[in-house]
Amino acid sequence: MNSNLDALLEAACGPGAAQRLVKLMNVAPTLAHCEAGVVTRAELAQALDMALFDGLLERVPTGRAYTDDVVRQGGRVEFDHGALRTVRWPHCGALPPGEAAFTRILKPLGYRLNGTYPLDRIKMTGRSYAHLDAPEHIAQFFVSELHPERFSSEFQQAVTNVVSSSVDPLTPQAVAWLSELERDAALPLADACALLPILVRCFDRQHATPRLADYQALLTESAEMAWIATEGNAFNHATDRVADVFAVADAQRALGRPIKERVEVSKSGRVKQTAFQADPVSRVFIDDEGRQVRRDVPGSFYEFITRDTYVDEETGRVSLDLGFDAGNATGIFKMTAAA
């Protein structure tokens, strides 16, 4: 056990979290050893990935059941990427608009832009961020931005009504620690342990309880924005990298789990993805009389991906295809619309 990861995850998830999570999911081989008292950006990125994965399993019973099966069979989840949704809009309260709320976190952690994907059918843009130090082993982030200006004026007003109350969980001290991390690629252990829980809180809903009328107006034009209204910037999904996504899909279907009917295949043929439908969650809204009412809405979900290798034309090396595909992503995003 990497003692830095142990301390970080205890700070973010409670005692024993590291021992529990390393049984569930991969840890980058480069993190087998650590320097006592000094946390590298790779260790902090890995710990954030693990804490967010743990949080998603708490919200996604279908994903928890699948992960439990993997562990019982002696395996671990190869955490490939996590996804979150943002809104590129000038009226986001105290939050920076769109993905800027997260690039200010990801870049100091060692992530760099790995690809941009226009999701025109759902009026969004997706961008993937891979880690510089261990791109094949530390999970990527797929961050998408919704563009309200491409929708009706009524929709835009509903967006403003929902997100304008957003608060910023990133404290001035956290910003200072991130600046130090970006400069030095490391932090003292005590500072990293104090920073990680703040970073985890950034991946949540930051705006107030939405009005039901606004939610319904958003849902009419964009299931994705309606999802953001209730779930905010929580992990939309987490993804297990598997050897054969078709075989996994067939096995999960045989178990009666709500998996997508078809596997999405990229234009290159090297990236194949499918997913469970989103698990429903109960959320509070404010009705026209100012009363709190509950509705069941789509929550987060669990995805599967198979990545093939290719020969890099510049280096001649065989590499894992860490790219994404706009068509695949659009199909996968529909898992929160179909729930």
C-alpha positions in Angstrom: 0.0 0.0 0.0 1.2 3.5 -0.9 1.1 5.3 2.4 0.4 8.6 0.8 -2.7 7.2 -1.0 -3.7 5.6 2.3 -3.6 9.0 4.1 -5.3 10.9 1.2 -8.2 8.5 1.0 -8.7 8.4 4.7 -9.0 12.2 4.6 -11.5 12.1 1.8 -13.5 8.9 2.4 -12.8 7.9 6.0 -10.7 5.2 7.8 -10.0 2.1 5.9 -11.0 3.6 2.5 -7.7 2.9 0.8 -7.7 -0.8 1.7 -11.3 -1.1 0.6 -10.9 0.8 -2.7 -7.7 -1.0 -3.9 -9.7 -4.2 -3.8 -12.2 -2.7 -6.2 -10.1 -0.8 -8.7 -6.7 -0.4 -10.4 -3.9 1.7 -9.1 -1.3 3.0 -11.5 1.8 0.7 -11.3 4.0 3.8 -11.0 2.4 4.5 -7.6 3.6 1.4 -6.0 6.2 3.4 -4.1 6.1 6.9 -2.5 8.1 9.5 -0.8 7.1 9.9 2.8 5.5 13.2 3.5 5.5 14.4 -0.1 2.4 13.8 -2.4 3.0 13.9 -6.1 0.4 15.2 -8.5 -0.1 11.6 -9.8 -0.9 10.4 -6.3 -3.3 13.2 -5.7 -5.0 12.6 -9.1 -5.2 8.8 -8.4 -6.8 9.5 -5.0 -9.3 11.9 -6.5 -10.3 9.3 -9.1 -10.7 6.7 -6.4 -12.8 9.0 -4.1 -15.1 10.0 -7.0 -15.4 6.4 -8.1 -16.4 5.4 -4.6 -19.0 8.2 -4.5 -20.5 7.1 -7.8 -21.0 3.5 -6.5 -23.0 4.9 -3.6 -25.4 6.5 -6.1 -25.5 3.8 -8.7 -26.8 0.4 -7.3 -26.4 -1.3 -10.7 -22.8 -0.3 -10.9 -22.2 -1.4 -7.4 -23.7 -4.8 -8.1 -21.4 -5.2 -11.2 -18.3 -4.1 -9.3 -19.1 -6.6 -6.5 -19.3 -9.3 -9.1 -15.9 -8.4 -10.5 -14.3 -8.5 -7.0 -16.0 -11.8 -6.1 -14.4 -13.2 -9.3 -11.0 -12.1 -8.2 -10.7 -9.1 -10.5 -10.5 -5.3 -10.3 -12.2 -2.5 -12.2 -9.7 -0.8 -14.6 -11.1 2.7 -14.1 -10.8 4.2 -17.6 -12.5 7.6 -17.3 -15.1 9.6 -15.4 -17.4 12.0 -17.1 -19.1 15.2 -15.9 -21.3 17.9 -17.4 -21.0 21.6 -17.2 -22.8 24.7 -18.6 -20.9 27.3 -20.6 -23.0 30.3 -19.6 -22.1 33.7 -18.1 -24.7 33.4 -15.3 -23.2 30.5 -13.2 -23.2 32.4 -9.9 -19.8 32.2 -8.2 -18.6 29.3 -10.5 -16.5 29.9 -13.6 -18.6 29.0 -16.6 -18.4 25.6 -18.3 -15.3 23.4 -18.1 -13.2 26.3 -16.7 -14.6 25.3 -13.3 -12.6 22.0 -13.6 -9.6 22.8 -15.8 -8.4 25.0 -12.9 -8.3 21.7 -10.9 -7.3 19.2 -13.6 -4.3 21.1 -15.0 -2.4 21.4 -11.6 -3.1 17.7 -11.0 -1.2 16.9 -14.2 -4.0 16.5 -16.8 -3.7 17.9 -20.3 -6.2 18.2 -23.1 -6.2 15.0 -25.1 -9.1 15.6 -27.6 -12.1 17.8 -28.4 -15.4 16.3 -29.6 -18.3 18.4 -31.0 -21.5 16.8 -29.8 -23.7 18.8 -32.1 -26.8 16.7 -31.9 -27.1 17.5 -28.2 -25.6 21.0 -28.5 -22.6 20.3 -26.4 -18.8 20.0 -26.7 -16.8 17.3 -25.0 -13.1 17.4 -24.1 -11.0 14.6 -22.7 -8.1 15.1 -20.3 -5.4 12.5 -19.9 -2.7 12.4 -17.2 0.8 13.3 -18.2 2.5 10.9 -15.8 0.5 7.7 -16.5 -2.0 8.3 -19.3 -2.9 4.6 -19.7 -3.3 3.9 -15.9 -4.7 7.1 -14.3 -8.3 7.6 -15.3 -9.1 10.3 -17.8 -11.7 13.0 -17.4 -14.3 13.6 -20.1 -15.7 17.1 -19.5 -18.6 18.3 -21.5 -20.1 21.8 -21.9 -23.7 22.5 -22.8 -24.3 25.6 -25.0 -27.5 27.3 -23.9 -27.2 30.0 -26.7 -28.2 27.2 -29.2 -31.6 26.8 -27.5 -34.7 28.9 -27.2 -34.9 32.1 -25.1 -37.3 30.3 -22.7 -34.7 27.6 -22.2 -31.9 30.1 -21.6 -33.9 31.8 -18.9 -34.6 28.5 -17.2 -30.8 27.8 -17.3 -30.1 31.1 -15.7 -32.8 30.5 -13.0 -31.2 27.2 -12.2 -27.4 27.8 -12.2 -27.2 31.5 -11.2 -27.3 30.5 -7.5 -24.1 28.4 -7.8 -21.5 28.7 -5.1 -17.8 27.9 -5.5 -16.5 25.2 -3.2 -12.9 26.0 -4.1 -11.6 28.1 -1.2 -8.8 30.7 -1.5 -6.5 28.3 0.4 -7.4 25.5 -2.0 -6.5 27.8 -5.0 -3.2 28.5 -3.4 -2.4 24.8 -2.9 -3.3 24.1 -6.5 -1.0 26.9 -7.7 1.8 25.3 -5.6 1.0 21.9 -7.0 1.1 23.2 -10.6 4.5 24.8 -9.9 6.1 21.9 -8.1 4.1 18.9 -9.2 3.9 17.9 -5.5 2.5 19.1 -2.2 3.4 18.4 1.5 1.2 15.5 2.7 -0.7 17.6 5.2 -1.7 20.1 2.6 -2.7 17.4 0.1 -4.9 15.7 2.7 -6.6 19.1 3.4 -7.0 19.8 -0.3 -8.5 16.5 -1.5 -11.9 16.7 0.3 -12.3 20.2 -1.1 -11.7 18.9 -4.6 -14.1 16.1 -4.1 -16.8 18.6 -3.1 -16.3 20.4 -6.4 -17.8 17.3 -8.2 -21.4 17.9 -6.9 -24.3 20.2 -7.4 -23.4 23.7 -6.5 -26.7 25.5 -7.2 -29.9 25.7 -5.1 -32.9 23.4 -5.3 -34.4 23.9 -8.8 -37.9 25.0 -9.5 -40.0 22.2 -11.0 -41.2 24.6 -13.8 -37.6 25.3 -14.8 -36.8 21.6 -14.8 -39.7 20.8 -17.0 -38.8 23.7 -19.4 -35.2 22.3 -19.6 -36.4 18.8 -20.1 -38.5 19.8 -23.1 -35.4 20.8 -25.0 -32.4 19.0 -23.4 -32.4 15.9 -21.3 -28.7 16.7 -20.6 -29.4 20.1 -19.1 -32.3 18.8 -17.1 -29.9 16.2 -15.7 -27.5 19.1 -14.7 -30.4 20.8 -13.0 -30.7 18.0 -10.5 -27.2 16.5 -10.4 -25.0 19.4 -11.1 -21.3 18.5 -11.7 -21.4 15.1 -10.1 -19.8 12.2 -12.0 -22.3 11.5 -14.8 -20.7 8.1 -15.2 -17.6 6.0 -14.4 -16.2 3.5 -16.9 -14.6 0.1 -16.6 -12.0 -0.7 -19.3 -12.7 -4.3 -20.2 -11.1 -6.8 -22.7 -14.4 -7.5 -24.6 -17.2 -5.1 -24.2 -19.5 -7.2 -26.3 -19.1 -10.2 -24.0 -19.6 -8.0 -20.9 -22.8 -6.6 -22.4 -24.1 -10.1 -23.2 -23.3 -11.3 -19.7 -25.0 -8.3 -18.0 -28.0 -8.6 -20.2 -28.3 -12.3 -19.2 -28.3 -11.2 -15.6 -31.3 -8.9 -16.3 -29.4 -5.7 -15.8 -30.6 -2.7 -17.8 -27.7 -2.4 -20.3 -27.8 -0.5 -23.6 -29.2 -2.5 -26.6 -26.2 -1.9 -28.8 -22.5 -1.3 -28.4 -21.2 2.0 -29.8 -18.2 1.6 -32.1 -15.9 4.6 -33.0 -15.2 5.5 -36.6 -11.7 4.1 -36.2 -13.2 0.8 -34.9 -10.7 0.8 -32.0 -13.0 2.2 -29.3 -16.1 0.3 -28.3 -18.5 1.5 -25.5 -21.8 0.5 -23.9 -23.5 1.3 -20.6 -26.2 0.6 -18.1 -29.2 2.9 -18.1 -29.0 5.5 -15.4 -30.3 4.4 -12.0 -33.2 6.6 -10.9 -32.8 8.9 -7.9 -35.4 10.9 -5.9 -34.8 14.7 -6.0 -36.5 17.7 -4.4 -38.0 20.5 -6.5 -39.8 23.8 -5.6 -43.3 23.9 -7.1 -45.3 27.0 -8.2 -46.6 27.5 -4.6 -43.1 27.4 -3.1 -43.6 23.9 -1.7 -41.0 21.2 -1.8 -42.0 18.2 -4.0 -40.1 15.0 -4.9 -39.8 13.4 -8.2 -37.8 10.4 -9.5 -35.3 11.5 -12.2 -32.4 9.9 -13.9 -29.2 9.8 -11.8 -25.7 8.6 -12.8 -24.7 5.4 -14.5 -21.9 2.9 -15.2 -20.2 2.4 -18.5 -17.9 -0.1 -20.2 -15.2 0.5 -22.8 -12.8 -1.6 -24.8 -9.8 0.1 -26.3 -7.6 -1.5 -29.0 -4.0 -0.7 -29.7 -2.6 1.0 -32.8 0.9 1.8 -34.2 1.8 5.4 -33.7 3.0 6.8 -37.1 5.4 9.2 -35.6 7.2 6.9 -33.1 6.4 3.5 -34.5 5.3 2.4 -31.0 2.3 0.3 -30.3 0.0 2.5 -28.1 -3.4 2.1 -26.5 -6.0 4.3 -28.2 -7.0 6.7 -25.5 -9.3 8.7 -27.8 -13.0 9.1 -27.8 -15.6 9.4 -30.5 -18.4 12.1 -30.8 -20.9 9.5 -32.1 -20.1 7.1 -29.2 -20.3 9.9 -26.7 -23.7 11.1 -28.0 -25.1 7.6 -27.8 -23.8 7.0 -24.3 -25.1 10.3 -23.0 -28.6 9.1 -23.9 -28.4 6.7 -20.9 -29.7 9.6 -18.7 -32.5 10.4 -21.1 -33.8 6.8 -21.3 -34.0 6.1 -17.6 
